[in-house]
Amino acid sequence: MWWIYALLSALFAALTAIFAKIGIKDVDSNLATAIRTVFILVIAWAIALFKGGANVGSLTRTNWIFLALSGCATGLSWVFYFKALQMGEVQQVAPVDKLSVALAIVLAAIFLGEPLTWKNSIGALLIIAGTIVLILK
């Protein structure tokens, strides 16, 4: 079942690139990121409240710290992504952005102790090779 959510994530990430490229025309990329964030905030809270998972009091200090760090990383990712979209083509920027998949595989092995299998390693190397091809295009 997880893979259905992962495929939906990929679909909406692809739509994000298309919609963003159209939406940032003649707009400061930082302002565009801020506007986008407002909509994400409203949708995320609506889903959390609707699904009954908004028990903020149950979060630990560690939860808060790492969710805050994740939020900061996400925000910076969006700022740089929108700037890259403004300067480059979607067909270049979106796949290079997905280098995050290869980086996540490596970082998960280092920091989370997740196994780095041959299958994961080959996949990560193919993503890195593809990214290099796209950058050199």
Secondary structure as UniProt FT lines:
FT   HELIX           2..23
FT   TURN            24..26
FT   HELIX           29..50
FT   TURN            51..52
FT   HELIX           56..58
FT   HELIX           61..87
FT   HELIX           90..97
FT   HELIX           99..111
FT   HELIX           118..136
//
